[in-house]
Amino acid sequence: MATCLIRHLGCALFSALLISPAAAQPETVFFPSADGTTDIVGYLFRPQRPGPRPAVVMLHGRAGPYSSNVNADCSLVARSAASPCNASGLSKRHKMWGEYWASRGYVALLPDSFGPRGKAHGFGRNTHDDPERESVNERTVRPLDAEGALNYLRGRKDILTSRIFLQGWSNGGSTALNVMSRQGLRGGGYRAALVFYPGCGERALLGRALATSAPVTMFLASDDEEVSPAICAHVAARSREAGTNIDVVTYPGATHDFDDPSQSRQAVPGNRDAMSDALTRAIAIVEALKN
């Protein structure tokens, strides 16, 4: 297993990564899922300078794209005027990453796979066996939304279509791995994937290994309380044997959701270090893929 340990960045750099000028509210957009039946709502973060620009599609986890403060009050359809599940209700992590990408010249698109299917409230921990999750599962449903997002961005004139990247967290990380598995060796799809603390068990992934021509980086937490980093490391090892360029970054002392900027998560020293490194490493990975 190729495991990378973090380098200490220090509090000053950590603060610099988080502090930025107030960003404009992301634009709400709609596009069809590749399932051919679902109209997906998405939130588009754009750089101030005109394009064309590279892009990142961000896939939320099982809690959905919205803050836990509003999830309980979400109406069945996220776009409803009465629903707090809209651009202003996005979680701190999703807003932070969207603004981070936009401030560095990338268009970031956050699709909501749950709201259009009546699940805008998301799901809590230990709900993998909840039958309601099957209609938004990470194997056969959500990958089609990611493919719809890719098609949508390819149709925009402000996007560099050869540099569209995929990022996912937890359940969205599993989705991202399945998207890359579906993309396979043919190329021409997502340029690379950044996968944060995914579930890698048999119920989460389409196969025991990935065979894809696009590079993949997994960001794992050694003290993850929700998913097993060891299982993901085994998937990565099998994928490398299948010829996939997949790297594993393991953060000692970090927990699930280590890049959540909330005070409770960042009170854990391992999470602070992991978040600083992940932000720096993520932009370095996509910037290195300019050709």
RAZI-V934850 format. One record per pair of residues at least 6 apart in sequence whose ideal C-beta (glycine too) atoms are under 6 Angstrom apart, sorted by the first residue. I is the first residue (numbers start at 0). J is the second residue. If there is no record, write none. Layout:
I|J, I|J
This chain:
0|232, 0|236, 1|247, 2|247, 2|249, 3|248, 5|250, 5|272, 5|276, 8|275, 13|275, 16|278, 19|102, 22|98, 24|86, 25|42, 25|43, 25|44, 25|86, 25|97, 26|43, 27|86, 28|41, 28|43, 29|38, 29|40, 30|39, 30|147, 30|151, 31|147, 32|39, 32|143, 32|144, 32|147, 33|143, 33|146, 33|147, 34|143, 37|115, 39|110, 39|115, 39|144, 39|147, 40|77, 40|78, 40|111, 40|114, 41|108, 41|110, 42|86, 42|109, 43|108, 44|97, 44|101, 44|107, 45|101, 45|106, 46|52, 46|101, 46|104, 50|157, 51|157, 51|158, 51|159, 52|104, 52|106, 53|105, 53|159, 53|162, 54|106, 54|152, 54|158, 54|163, 55|100, 55|105, 55|107, 55|164, 55|166, 56|108, 56|148, 56|165, 57|107, 57|109, 57|166, 58|167, 58|171, 58|174, 58|175, 59|171, 60|168, 60|169, 60|170, 60|171, 61|122, 61|170, 62|121, 63|113, 63|121, 64|89, 64|93, 64|109, 64|111, 65|84, 65|88, 66|88, 66|90, 69|83, 69|88, 70|120, 70|121, 72|83, 73|82, 73|84, 73|119, 73|120, 74|81, 74|82, 75|117, 77|84, 77|111, 77|114, 77|119, 84|114, 84|119, 91|260, 91|261, 92|259, 93|109, 95|260, 97|107, 100|107, 101|107, 103|282, 108|148, 110|144, 110|148, 112|135, 112|141, 112|144, 113|119, 113|135, 116|134, 116|135, 118|135, 122|132, 137|170, 137|173, 137|174, 137|203, 138|177, 138|205, 141|174, 142|174, 142|177, 142|178, 142|181, 145|178, 152|158, 152|163, 153|160, 162|190, 163|189, 164|190, 164|191, 164|285, 165|175, 165|189, 165|192, 166|193, 167|174, 167|175, 167|194, 168|195, 169|196, 172|194, 172|195, 172|197, 173|197, 173|198, 173|203, 175|192, 175|194, 176|194, 176|197, 176|204, 177|205, 179|192, 179|209, 179|211, 179|215, 180|205, 180|209, 182|188, 182|211, 183|211, 184|212, 186|212, 189|213, 190|288, 191|213, 191|214, 191|288, 192|215, 193|216, 193|281, 194|217, 195|218, 196|220, 196|223, 196|226, 196|255, 198|226, 199|230, 199|231, 199|234, 207|237, 208|237, 208|238, 208|241, 209|238, 209|243, 210|241, 210|243, 211|243, 214|244, 215|245, 216|246, 216|284, 217|231, 217|235, 217|247, 218|248, 218|277, 219|228, 219|231, 219|249, 220|250, 220|253, 220|254, 220|255, 220|257, 221|249, 221|251, 222|254, 223|255, 224|254, 224|255, 225|255, 232|247, 235|245, 235|247, 238|245, 239|245, 250|273, 252|269, 253|269, 253|270, 253|273, 256|264, 257|270, 257|273, 257|274, 258|274, 258|277, 264|270, 265|271
